[in-house]
Amino acid sequence: MKITQIFDKRSIHTYILVTVLMIIIAVVCLLMLKYHVEGETNLPFNVTQISVISTAKGIHNNGEDNQWNTYISQKNDIYIKIEKNSEYNKEEIIKKIIFENFQISKEGELGEIEIYKPSGKELEYNYSIETKIGDKIEYLGEQFTDTEVLEINNQGGVIGFSILNRNVGEYVFSENEVIPSDGKLLKMAKLEIKDIKFQVSFDIIIETETGKNFKANVSFELPNEEILEEGIGRTDMTLSDIVFKRF
């Protein structure tokens, strides 16, 4: 066999090897891109609904000459529904559901943003200093869902927290005047959405007892503008935008 033939064969083998490696690298890159965009497609538990109900509340104080003051805060109750994935063919139970890494960017200059955990079993809130949290909320997987003690049924349930924009405005009213107890207070105080608008994002972490951990980041612009006219505004998260990844 001639030397040129030997080199030709080696060149062909090298070409084939390089081509195969390039195909493998391309496939891996495509899979990584797909995972980056779509995340996990078969989680043991799915977030099937995220809704925010926005309204306002007032705290009344005695004034003078039959006048009263109400200090207005704008609140946003966040409801997150987690369900067992019926197509997941392995047994799993929830160890923890964690909400953390809260990032808040205010567009309006009014008020002070605070985050609260529930004070009752039905996702009720008293907005006391005892229920105010820092930057993390943990729900433990238990036999039943009890939001007052931050527990979720280990096969899923509805849990959440509340974001309060405290003291965004004040309204003075007479003793005999009937005033609303919802978001219409904001309009009576001559507030506009741009005055109280803010962006919030946070991570949702699902931890299972077998050590599988999944994380997704979600974000909202709050509150919904209909709060001024209707008193209550609702914002729903598009679930296709929620991308969970292992970590």
DODOLUM-81245 format. One record per residue (C-alpha): residue in three letters; x, y, z. Coordinates in nm, 2 decimals. Example, Ala and Ser with C-alpha at 12.3 -4.5 7.8 and 13.67 -1.06 7.14 Angstrom:
// residues 2
+-----+--------+--------+--------+
|   r |      x |      y |      z |
+-----+--------+--------+--------+
| ala |   1.23 |  -0.45 |   0.78 |
| ser |   1.37 |  -0.11 |   0.71 |
+-----+--------+--------+--------+
// end
This chain:
// residues 247
+-----+--------+--------+--------+
|   r |      x |      y |      z |
+-----+--------+--------+--------+
| met |   0.00 |   0.00 |   0.00 |
| lys |   0.13 |   0.34 |  -0.09 |
| ile |   0.20 |   0.60 |   0.17 |
| thr |  -0.04 |   0.84 |   0.00 |
| gln |  -0.32 |   0.58 |   0.03 |
| ile |  -0.24 |   0.54 |   0.40 |
| phe |  -0.26 |   0.92 |   0.46 |
| asp |  -0.58 |   0.94 |   0.25 |
| lys |  -0.74 |   0.67 |   0.47 |
| arg |  -0.62 |   0.85 |   0.79 |
| ser |  -0.76 |   1.18 |   0.65 |
| ile |  -1.10 |   1.02 |   0.58 |
| his |  -1.11 |   0.87 |   0.94 |
| thr |  -1.01 |   1.20 |   1.09 |
| tyr |  -1.28 |   1.38 |   0.88 |
| ile |  -1.55 |   1.13 |   0.99 |
| leu |  -1.44 |   1.16 |   1.36 |
| val |  -1.45 |   1.54 |   1.35 |
| thr |  -1.79 |   1.53 |   1.18 |
| val |  -1.93 |   1.29 |   1.44 |
| leu |  -1.79 |   1.51 |   1.72 |
| met |  -1.94 |   1.82 |   1.56 |
| ile |  -2.28 |   1.65 |   1.54 |
| ile |  -2.26 |   1.54 |   1.90 |
| ile |  -2.17 |   1.89 |   2.01 |
| ala |  -2.45 |   2.04 |   1.81 |
| val |  -2.70 |   1.79 |   1.96 |
| val |  -2.58 |   1.87 |   2.31 |
| cys |  -2.60 |   2.24 |   2.25 |
| leu |  -2.96 |   2.20 |   2.11 |
| leu |  -3.06 |   2.00 |   2.41 |
| met |  -2.91 |   2.26 |   2.65 |
| leu |  -3.09 |   2.54 |   2.46 |
| lys |  -3.42 |   2.34 |   2.48 |
| tyr |  -3.37 |   2.28 |   2.85 |
| his |  -3.29 |   2.65 |   2.90 |
| val |  -3.61 |   2.75 |   2.73 |
| glu |  -3.85 |   2.48 |   2.84 |
| gly |  -3.69 |   2.36 |   3.17 |
| glu |  -3.81 |   2.03 |   3.32 |
| thr |  -4.11 |   1.89 |   3.13 |
| asn |  -4.21 |   1.61 |   3.37 |
| leu |  -4.20 |   1.74 |   3.73 |
| pro |  -4.35 |   1.53 |   4.02 |
| phe |  -4.55 |   1.84 |   4.11 |
| asn |  -4.68 |   2.12 |   3.89 |
| val |  -4.78 |   2.48 |   3.97 |
| thr |  -5.12 |   2.48 |   3.80 |
| gln |  -5.24 |   2.83 |   3.90 |
| ile |  -5.09 |   3.16 |   4.02 |
| ser |  -5.33 |   3.44 |   4.08 |
| val |  -5.30 |   3.78 |   4.26 |
| ile |  -5.61 |   3.95 |   4.41 |
| ser |  -5.54 |   4.32 |   4.46 |
| thr |  -5.74 |   4.57 |   4.67 |
| ala |  -5.69 |   4.83 |   4.94 |
| lys |  -5.76 |   4.87 |   5.31 |
| gly |  -5.80 |   5.17 |   5.53 |
| ile |  -5.72 |   5.24 |   5.90 |
| his |  -5.94 |   5.50 |   6.05 |
| asn |  -5.83 |   5.76 |   6.30 |
| asn |  -6.03 |   6.02 |   6.49 |
| gly |  -5.99 |   6.37 |   6.36 |
| glu |  -6.13 |   6.71 |   6.46 |
| asp |  -6.46 |   6.88 |   6.39 |
| asn |  -6.64 |   6.55 |   6.31 |
| gln |  -6.37 |   6.47 |   6.05 |
| trp |  -6.19 |   6.13 |   6.03 |
| asn |  -5.87 |   6.02 |   5.86 |
| thr |  -5.82 |   5.69 |   5.69 |
| tyr |  -5.46 |   5.58 |   5.61 |
| ile |  -5.47 |   5.37 |   5.29 |
| ser |  -5.26 |   5.07 |   5.21 |
| gln |  -5.27 |   4.87 |   4.89 |
| lys |  -5.26 |   4.49 |   4.93 |
| asn |  -5.19 |   4.20 |   4.69 |
| asp |  -5.28 |   3.85 |   4.80 |
| ile |  -5.09 |   3.58 |   4.60 |
| tyr |  -5.25 |   3.24 |   4.56 |
| ile |  -5.04 |   2.95 |   4.43 |
| lys |  -5.19 |   2.61 |   4.35 |
| ile |  -4.96 |   2.31 |   4.34 |
| glu |  -5.08 |   1.97 |   4.22 |
| lys |  -4.94 |   1.62 |   4.18 |
| asn |  -4.84 |   1.55 |   3.82 |
| ser |  -5.07 |   1.26 |   3.72 |
| glu |  -4.82 |   1.16 |   3.44 |
| tyr |  -4.53 |   1.13 |   3.68 |
| asn |  -4.49 |   0.75 |   3.73 |
| lys |  -4.29 |   0.76 |   4.06 |
| glu |  -4.40 |   0.81 |   4.41 |
| glu |  -4.30 |   1.15 |   4.55 |
| ile |  -4.40 |   1.37 |   4.84 |
| ile |  -4.34 |   1.74 |   4.90 |
| lys |  -4.07 |   1.82 |   5.16 |
| lys |  -4.08 |   2.20 |   5.12 |
| ile |  -4.22 |   2.47 |   4.91 |
| ile |  -4.00 |   2.78 |   4.94 |
| phe |  -4.06 |   3.14 |   4.82 |
| glu |  -3.74 |   3.35 |   4.83 |
| asn |  -3.51 |   3.60 |   4.65 |
| phe |  -3.78 |   3.87 |   4.64 |
| gln |  -3.69 |   4.16 |   4.41 |
| ile |  -3.91 |   4.47 |   4.42 |
| ser |  -3.88 |   4.76 |   4.19 |
| lys |  -4.11 |   5.05 |   4.25 |
| glu |  -4.24 |   5.27 |   3.97 |
| gly |  -4.44 |   5.49 |   4.19 |
| glu |  -4.29 |   5.67 |   4.49 |
| leu |  -4.57 |   5.62 |   4.74 |
| gly |  -4.58 |   5.37 |   5.02 |
| glu |  -4.35 |   5.11 |   5.16 |
| ile |  -4.35 |   4.75 |   5.03 |
| glu |  -4.38 |   4.47 |   5.29 |
| ile |  -4.43 |   4.10 |   5.26 |
| tyr |  -4.65 |   3.90 |   5.50 |
| lys |  -4.72 |   3.53 |   5.57 |
| pro |  -5.08 |   3.42 |   5.64 |
| ser |  -5.23 |   3.47 |   5.99 |
| gly |  -5.52 |   3.23 |   5.93 |
| lys |  -5.60 |   2.88 |   5.78 |
| glu |  -5.77 |   3.03 |   5.48 |
| leu |  -5.49 |   3.26 |   5.36 |
| glu |  -5.61 |   3.54 |   5.58 |
| tyr |  -5.38 |   3.83 |   5.68 |
| asn |  -5.36 |   4.06 |   5.98 |
| tyr |  -5.05 |   4.25 |   5.86 |
| ser |  -4.90 |   4.25 |   6.21 |
| ile |  -4.53 |   4.27 |   6.29 |
| glu |  -4.54 |   3.91 |   6.39 |
| thr |  -4.65 |   3.79 |   6.04 |
| lys |  -4.41 |   4.02 |   5.85 |
| ile |  -4.13 |   3.83 |   5.68 |
| gly |  -3.79 |   3.92 |   5.55 |
| asp |  -3.70 |   3.76 |   5.22 |
| lys |  -3.81 |   3.39 |   5.26 |
| ile |  -4.12 |   3.19 |   5.33 |
| glu |  -4.11 |   2.81 |   5.38 |
| tyr |  -4.41 |   2.58 |   5.37 |
| leu |  -4.34 |   2.23 |   5.50 |
| gly |  -4.50 |   1.92 |   5.35 |
| glu |  -4.74 |   1.76 |   5.60 |
| gln |  -5.06 |   1.56 |   5.61 |
| phe |  -5.29 |   1.86 |   5.56 |
| thr |  -5.26 |   2.21 |   5.43 |
| asp |  -5.27 |   2.47 |   5.71 |
| thr |  -5.15 |   2.81 |   5.59 |
| glu |  -5.16 |   2.96 |   5.94 |
| val |  -4.86 |   2.74 |   6.04 |
| leu |  -4.71 |   2.73 |   5.69 |
| glu |  -4.79 |   2.37 |   5.61 |
| ile |  -4.90 |   2.22 |   5.27 |
| asn |  -5.04 |   1.88 |   5.21 |
| asn |  -4.75 |   1.67 |   5.08 |
| gln |  -4.94 |   1.59 |   4.76 |
| gly |  -5.03 |   1.95 |   4.69 |
| gly |  -5.25 |   2.24 |   4.79 |
| val |  -5.31 |   2.62 |   4.77 |
| ile |  -5.07 |   2.83 |   4.95 |
| gly |  -4.94 |   3.19 |   4.93 |
| phe |  -4.85 |   3.52 |   5.09 |
| ser |  -4.94 |   3.89 |   5.07 |
| ile |  -4.75 |   4.19 |   4.95 |
| leu |  -4.86 |   4.52 |   5.11 |
| asn |  -4.78 |   4.87 |   5.00 |
| arg |  -4.83 |   5.04 |   5.33 |
| asn |  -4.95 |   5.40 |   5.36 |
| val |  -4.98 |   5.50 |   5.00 |
| gly |  -5.23 |   5.78 |   5.07 |
| glu |  -5.48 |   5.94 |   5.31 |
| tyr |  -5.84 |   6.03 |   5.28 |
| val |  -6.03 |   6.27 |   5.51 |
| phe |  -6.41 |   6.20 |   5.55 |
| ser |  -6.69 |   6.32 |   5.77 |
| glu |  -6.84 |   6.12 |   6.05 |
| asn |  -7.16 |   6.03 |   5.86 |
| glu |  -6.99 |   5.96 |   5.53 |
| val |  -6.99 |   5.60 |   5.40 |
| ile |  -6.66 |   5.51 |   5.24 |
| pro |  -6.56 |   5.19 |   5.06 |
| ser |  -6.34 |   4.92 |   5.22 |
| asp |  -6.16 |   4.82 |   4.89 |
| gly |  -5.95 |   4.96 |   4.61 |
| lys |  -6.20 |   5.24 |   4.54 |
| leu |  -6.04 |   5.42 |   4.84 |
| leu |  -5.74 |   5.48 |   4.61 |
| lys |  -5.95 |   5.68 |   4.36 |
| met |  -6.12 |   5.87 |   4.64 |
| ala |  -5.77 |   5.97 |   4.76 |
| lys |  -5.70 |   6.09 |   4.40 |
| leu |  -5.43 |   5.83 |   4.35 |
| glu |  -5.34 |   5.69 |   4.00 |
| ile |  -5.19 |   5.35 |   3.91 |
| lys |  -4.86 |   5.51 |   3.83 |
| asp |  -4.84 |   5.63 |   4.19 |
| ile |  -4.84 |   5.28 |   4.34 |
| lys |  -4.72 |   5.06 |   4.06 |
| phe |  -4.44 |   4.82 |   4.13 |
| gln |  -4.27 |   4.51 |   3.98 |
| val |  -4.20 |   4.20 |   4.20 |
| ser |  -4.02 |   3.88 |   4.12 |
| phe |  -3.94 |   3.58 |   4.33 |
| asp |  -3.82 |   3.22 |   4.31 |
| ile |  -4.05 |   2.92 |   4.37 |
| ile |  -3.86 |   2.61 |   4.50 |
| ile |  -4.01 |   2.27 |   4.52 |
| glu |  -3.82 |   2.02 |   4.73 |
| thr |  -3.91 |   1.65 |   4.75 |
| glu |  -3.83 |   1.39 |   5.01 |
| thr |  -3.61 |   1.20 |   4.76 |
| gly |  -3.38 |   1.50 |   4.72 |
| lys |  -3.51 |   1.64 |   4.39 |
| asn |  -3.51 |   2.02 |   4.39 |
| phe |  -3.67 |   2.24 |   4.12 |
| lys |  -3.66 |   2.62 |   4.09 |
| ala |  -3.85 |   2.87 |   3.88 |
| asn |  -3.86 |   3.25 |   3.88 |
| val |  -4.18 |   3.44 |   3.83 |
| ser |  -4.26 |   3.81 |   3.81 |
| phe |  -4.56 |   4.04 |   3.83 |
| glu |  -4.65 |   4.40 |   3.77 |
| leu |  -4.89 |   4.51 |   4.04 |
| pro |  -5.16 |   4.62 |   4.10 |
| asn |  -5.41 |   4.56 |   3.81 |
| glu |  -5.55 |   4.89 |   3.69 |
| glu |  -5.91 |   4.78 |   3.74 |
| ile |  -5.86 |   4.81 |   4.12 |
| leu |  -5.95 |   5.19 |   4.09 |
| glu |  -6.29 |   5.14 |   3.93 |
| glu |  -6.39 |   4.79 |   4.05 |
| gly |  -6.23 |   4.80 |   4.39 |
| ile |  -6.07 |   4.46 |   4.33 |
| gly |  -5.82 |   4.37 |   4.05 |
| arg |  -5.70 |   4.03 |   3.95 |
| thr |  -5.38 |   3.93 |   3.78 |
| asp |  -5.31 |   3.58 |   3.66 |
| met |  -4.98 |   3.43 |   3.57 |
| thr |  -4.94 |   3.26 |   3.23 |
| leu |  -4.83 |   2.91 |   3.34 |
| ser |  -4.64 |   2.86 |   3.01 |
| asp |  -4.40 |   3.13 |   3.13 |
| ile |  -4.30 |   2.93 |   3.44 |
| val |  -3.98 |   2.74 |   3.37 |
| phe |  -3.87 |   2.50 |   3.64 |
| lys |  -3.51 |   2.37 |   3.64 |
| arg |  -3.32 |   2.13 |   3.86 |
| phe |  -3.05 |   2.27 |   4.09 |
+-----+--------+--------+--------+
// end
